[in-house]
Amino acid sequence: MLKKIKSFLLMTLGCLILAVGVYFFKIPNGFVTGGVSGLATLLGKLISNVEALNWLTTSLMIIILNGLLLVVGFIFVNKSFGFKTIYCTLAYSALTYLFEWLFPEENVLKLFSTTALPLPLTSQPLLELVFAILLTAIGSAILFNSDASSGGTDILAMILKKYTSLNVGTALLLADCVIAFSSFFVYKDVTVGLFSVLGLFSKSFFVDGIIENLNMCKYFTIITEKADEICAFVLQDMHRGVTRHEAEGAFSHMPKTVLLTVCNRHEAHVLKAKIKEVDPAAFIMVTNSSEILGRGFRSL
């Protein structure tokens, strides 16, 4: 139950960060970096001069598009959908719309300034692009790390995968590229288009890097003559597993023991301090690993 609650809270946090990045940084600047938010931003620009459609805001379009894609996904993909994807899609859409209700465009900047200023928040588009990429990448990484997604073009990618020979990654990149490059024609502004394409490709690198850092663990190879004390500490105090091999030093021909264990970054500092205390002559090799599968870590 605690794991389920933690997973639910992490997914909600991911949706919240994603919604902040989209509403406060992507939409005001017209950054079209793919996804449903990018498509909604394009549609918002196209209908901005249609008086009869003034009620159809970008945030409302995100809700409509995500809802339609969920329905299409149920029809064409069906079993590939899970509760997490449905929850995150609805939560992200609802949070974006909530921000629009709480902070309408004319009031957003009043949070940061005593005078009314035009959107976006600053006069530095590159700075805002960095925050747009960073926040959406962190939000997406948290969702992906929880085996969930915010839906949107992910659903289109799954449909393309089902009915074509494309894999999910290629299909997703193709869908997002079409949306991002469309910004050149919709905004008729090369600067906005270049920022959008830059944001699209930068986000993919950020997401991968953040996921690796979230899952970063330390793999220890320890060569020692005090194996029993170190094993006891790892097993009883750290509650981690350890594998031992009997070995012999090639130069000294003295008996040695090789210990293999894995722990998180915080535990790594504790383990190194303990090894130094027990056997200062121990030889330690520490390797970073972003994917550990098995008991005590990510499940298979």
N, C-alpha and C positions, 0 to 999 in steps of 0.2 A: 504493500500500500504506500509506503514512504517513497519507493522508487516511482510509482505512478504519479504521486503528488509532485515530486521533484520534476518529472518529465513534463507534467502539465504546466507547472510554473515556468520552466525553461521555454516551452513552446510559446506561452503567453508573452514572456519577455522578448523572445525573438520577433514575434508579431508586432510588439510595441515599438521596438527599435526600428524595424522595417518601415512601419507606418510613419514614424518621425522623419526618417530620411526621405521618404517619398513626399509627404505633405509639405514639410518646411523647406526642402532643398531641391528636390527633383521637379515637382510640378511648377513652382513659381518661376524657375529658370528655363523651363521647357526642355530639360535634359531627357531625351528619349533613349534610355539605355536598355530597351527591350522590356519584355514582360507586359502584364496587363496594365501596370501603371504607365508605361510608355505608350501603349496603344490608346489608353484613356486620355493621356495628355495630347496626343495627336488629334483625337476626335474633338477634344475640348477646344483646340485651336481652330478646327474646321467649322465648328458651329458657334464660335464666339460672337459672330456678327449676325446670327439668326435670332431675332428678338423673341420669337415664339418658343425657343428652346433655352432661354436664359436660366430656367429652373434646373436644367440638366447639367449639374456641376461635374467636375472631373472626379471627385470622390464618389459621387453617386454613380457615375459610369463605371468606376472600379467595382462597385458592388454588383451592378447589373451584369458586367462582362464576366466576373468571377462566377456569378450564379448561373449564367448561361453555359459557361465552360464546364461547370460541375454537372449540369444536366446532360450536356453532350458527352462528357466523360462516362457517366453512368450508362448511356446508351451504347457507346462504341467501345469502351474499355471495360467497364463493369468491375470485375474482380480485382483489378489492379488498384482500386481505391480502398483506403482505410479510414478509420475514424480520425487519425491524426491529420491527414490531408484535408478532410472536410472541415475539421475544427479550425485549423490554421488559416484556411482560405476565408472562412466566415469571420474569424477574429480579426485578421488583417484588414479585411474590407470594412468591418464595423468600426475599427479604431481610426482608420483614415477618415471615415465619414464623421466620427465623433470629434476629431480635431477640427474639421471644417465647421461643425456646429459650435464648438467652444471658441475657436479662434478663426472667425471669418477673415478673408483677405485684408479687409480694411483695418482690422484690429491686431493682426499678427505682430507688426513691428512696434506697436505700443507697449509690448512686453519688454522691448529692449531700448526704446527711445521715448522721450517726452514729446516728440513731434511726429506728426503723421508723415511717413515716408512711403514712396512707392515700393511695391514688391519688385524684386526679391529682397531678402534680409539685408544684404550688403551690396556694395558696388564692385565686389571682387568675384567674378564668375568662376575663376579657377579655384578659389578658396571654397566656394559653395559646391563645386563639383567634387572636391576632395571629401567634404562631409557627406555629400550625397552617395558617393561610392562607398566610403568607409562604413556609414551607418547601415546601408542596405546590405553590404557584404557581411557585416557582423550579424545582422538579423537573419539573413539567409543561412549563414554558417551554423548558427545555433539551431535553426530548424532542421537543416540537413544532418547535423550531429545527433538530433533526436529522432532520426529516421522519419522526418516529416518534410513538407514543403508548403509554400503558400499558394499552390495550385497554379492558376494562370496558364502561361505558355508551357509549363510542365505537362499539362493535360494535352495540349496540342502535340507536344513531342511524343507522348505515349501513343496518341492516335496515329501519328506519322510512322512510328516504329511498328505498329500493328499492321498497317496496310502498305508499308513500303519496306525496302531493304535497309533503311537508315537505322543506326542505333540511336539511343535516347540522347546522348551527348551531342551528336551531329545534328539531329533533328531540332534540339533545343537551341543550339547555336544558329541554325538556319532561320528558325522562327524569329529569334531576337535580332538577327542581322537585318532581316527584312523590315522590322519595325524601326530599328535605329537609323537605317539609311533613308527611310521615308521622311525623316525629319528635315532633310535637305530640301525636299519638294514642298512639304507642308508649311514650314516656317519661312522658306525662301531666304534663308540666312546661313551662309557657309559656316560662320562661327558656331552657331547653335548645333549644326550638323556635325561639325568636327568634335565638339565637346561631347555630343551624344555617342559617337563612335568610340572616342577615347574612353568614355565611361563604361561602355559595354565591355570592351576587352580588359580594362583595368579591373573591373569588378570580378571577373572570373579568376584572376590571379589572387586578388584579395581573399576571395572565398576559400580557395584551396589553402592559402597560407594560414588563415584564421582557424580552419578546421584542424590543420596539422598542429597548431599551437594549443588548441583546446584539448587534443588527445595526446599531447606530448608526454612520453614516459621515458624512464632511464633504464637501460639494459646494462647490468653489471656483470663483468667477468672478473672474478677475484682469485688470485693465486696466493695462497696463504699456508702457514704451518699451524694456524689456530682455527681450524675449520669448525670444530665443535662449538666454540663460544660464539662465532659469527652466525652459524646455522641456528643456534638456540635463540639468538636475538631476532633474526629474520622471522623465524617461525612463531615465537611466543610474544614478542613485543610489537613487531610490524604486521603480524598475521599475513605474511606473504609466503609463497612457496619458494623452495630453493632446490637446485639440482647439484650434486657433487660428483666429481670424477677424481679418482686417484691418479697422480702423475709423478713425474720425476724431472728434476732440473737437469737440462742437458749439459750444463757446465759443472755444477757441483755434484750431480748425481744424488742429491738429497731428495727424500720423499716430499712431495707437495700435494696440495688438494686444490682443485679448480672448482669454484662455486659459481653457479649461474643463477641470477635472480632478476626480477623486474619490479620496479616500483614507480610511484609518481614523483614529480619534481620536489615536493616538500619532503617526502620520505628519503629521497636521495641524499639530502644534506645530513639527515639524521644518521643514515647508514654509513656515510663516509666518516662522520665523527666517531662512530662506534668502532669502525675498523681501525682507525688511527689509534684509538685507545687500547684495543685488544692486541693488534699486531702492527706496529709502526712500519715493519719491514714488508708488509703485504704489497703486492703489485696489483693495481686496480685499473681496469679499462671500462670506461663509461661511454655508452653509445646512445644517442637520441633515437627514439622510435615513435612514430606518430600513429602506429596501428598495432596494438597488442590484442589478440583475440584469445579468449579463454576465461576460465573462472577467475573472478576478481577484477576483470577488465571488461572489454566489450564482448558481448556474446557472439557466437558463431551464427 
